[in-house]
Structures are given as C-alpha cells and as structure tokens.
C-alpha cells in the first residue's frame, strides 16, 4: 500500500508481497479497508505510546511548552493578534490542546 497507494493496490498485490494466499488474508481481514485500518491502528498505538513517555522529557522540550512560549512571545511583541491564537491552537492538534488549557496567560480558555 505504501508504494502504490491505497486505491492502486489490490488484496492480491498485498498477498503476493506478504508471501501468503489471498484466502489467508481474508481469514484475518474482511478486505483491504480492514487491513488498512489494522495498520493505521498500529501506527496510532505506537504514537500514543510515545506520547505517554513525554513525562520523562525536560519541560522545555515538551511540545505544549514550546507552543505556549511561541504564542506568548508572539502576543507580547504584538506579532500574533489574540484572535489568531484560536487558529494556531486549532491547528496545533487535539492531542496537544489539553495541556495548553492549563495556561491562563493565553487568555482564550477562561
């Protein structure tokens, strides 16, 4: 899937690359979409495991501290209007949004 793309690859292509029969794949997966979701779930699980290890990072390396610093400095210098902070936080991602809520200095969560 990674070399041809999801739409261009068939279950037959996947079975050949894996060195198994199509029947063996269908025994474990309903189809190509189910296989892709399984792979995606593995990627998300690995990413989640990495996120939980952030507690061991120095605070200045944690993404939400970096984002807080960028936004705070930009607002203090007048380079980032407060209304744009909402936009930047939305882009930042839902995974990181919760840690940002602890900073009243941003003024957009109160």
C-alpha positions as CSV (number, residue, x, y, z in Angstrom):
1,X,0.0,0.0,0.0
2,X,2.8,2.4,0.8
3,X,4.5,2.2,-2.6
4,X,1.4,2.0,-4.9
5,X,-1.1,3.9,-2.7
6,X,-4.3,2.5,-1.2
7,X,-6.5,2.8,-4.3
8,X,-4.0,1.3,-6.7
9,X,-3.2,-1.8,-4.6
10,X,-5.3,-5.0,-4.6
11,X,-5.7,-7.7,-2.0
12,X,-3.8,-9.9,-4.5
13,X,-0.9,-7.5,-4.5
14,X,-0.8,-7.4,-0.7
15,X,-0.9,-11.2,-0.5
16,X,2.0,-11.6,-3.0
17,X,4.1,-9.0,-1.1
18,X,3.3,-10.8,2.2
19,X,4.0,-14.2,0.7
20,X,0.6,-15.6,1.7
21,X,-2.5,-16.6,-0.1
22,X,-5.4,-14.2,-0.5
23,X,-7.5,-16.7,1.4
24,X,-5.1,-16.4,4.4
25,X,-5.6,-12.7,4.4
26,X,-9.4,-13.0,4.1
27,X,-9.3,-15.3,7.1
28,X,-8.0,-12.5,9.2
29,X,-9.4,-9.4,7.5
30,X,-12.7,-8.6,5.8
31,X,-10.9,-6.8,3.0
32,X,-8.4,-4.1,2.0
33,X,-10.0,-1.5,4.2
34,X,-9.9,-3.7,7.2
35,X,-6.2,-4.3,6.6
36,X,-5.5,-0.6,6.2
37,X,-7.4,0.2,9.5
38,X,-5.4,-2.5,11.3
39,X,-2.1,-0.9,10.1
40,X,-3.4,2.5,10.9
41,X,-4.4,1.4,14.4
42,X,-0.9,0.0,15.0
43,X,0.7,3.3,13.9
44,X,-1.7,5.2,16.3
45,X,-0.9,2.8,19.1
46,X,2.8,3.4,18.7
47,X,2.3,7.1,18.5
48,X,0.2,7.0,21.7
49,X,2.9,5.0,23.5
50,X,5.4,7.7,22.6
51,X,3.1,10.4,23.9
52,X,2.8,8.7,27.3
53,X,6.6,8.8,27.6
54,X,6.6,12.7,27.4
55,X,6.5,12.9,31.2
56,X,10.2,11.9,31.1
57,X,11.2,14.8,28.8
58,X,12.5,18.1,30.1
59,X,9.7,20.7,30.2
60,X,11.4,22.9,27.6
61,X,11.2,20.0,25.1
62,X,7.6,19.2,25.6
63,X,5.5,20.4,22.6
64,X,2.9,22.2,24.6
65,X,5.6,24.2,26.5
66,X,7.2,25.1,23.1
67,X,3.8,26.1,21.7
68,X,3.0,28.2,24.8
69,X,6.3,30.0,24.5
70,X,5.8,30.8,20.8
71,X,2.3,32.0,21.3
72,X,3.1,34.1,24.4
73,X,6.1,35.7,22.9
74,X,4.3,36.5,19.7
75,X,1.4,38.1,21.5
76,X,3.7,40.1,23.8
77,X,5.6,41.5,20.8
78,X,2.3,42.2,19.0
79,X,3.2,39.8,16.2
80,X,0.3,37.4,16.9
81,X,-3.1,39.0,17.5
82,X,-5.0,37.3,20.3
83,X,-7.8,36.2,17.9
84,X,-5.2,34.3,15.8
85,X,-4.3,32.3,18.9
86,X,-7.5,30.3,18.4
87,X,-6.5,29.5,14.9
88,X,-3.0,28.3,15.9
89,X,-4.3,26.2,18.8
90,X,-6.8,24.6,16.4
91,X,-4.0,23.7,14.0
92,X,-1.7,22.5,16.8
93,X,-3.9,19.4,17.3
94,X,-6.4,17.9,19.7
95,X,-3.7,15.7,21.3
96,X,-1.8,18.8,22.5
97,X,-4.8,21.0,23.2
98,X,-5.5,19.7,26.7
99,X,-2.1,20.7,28.1
100,X,-2.5,24.2,26.7
101,X,-5.7,24.7,28.7
102,X,-3.6,24.9,31.9
103,X,-2.1,28.2,30.8
104,X,-4.3,31.2,31.7
105,X,-1.7,33.5,30.2
106,X,-3.2,32.7,26.7
107,X,-6.5,34.1,27.9
108,X,-8.5,32.1,25.4
109,X,-9.6,29.3,27.8
110,X,-11.2,31.4,30.5
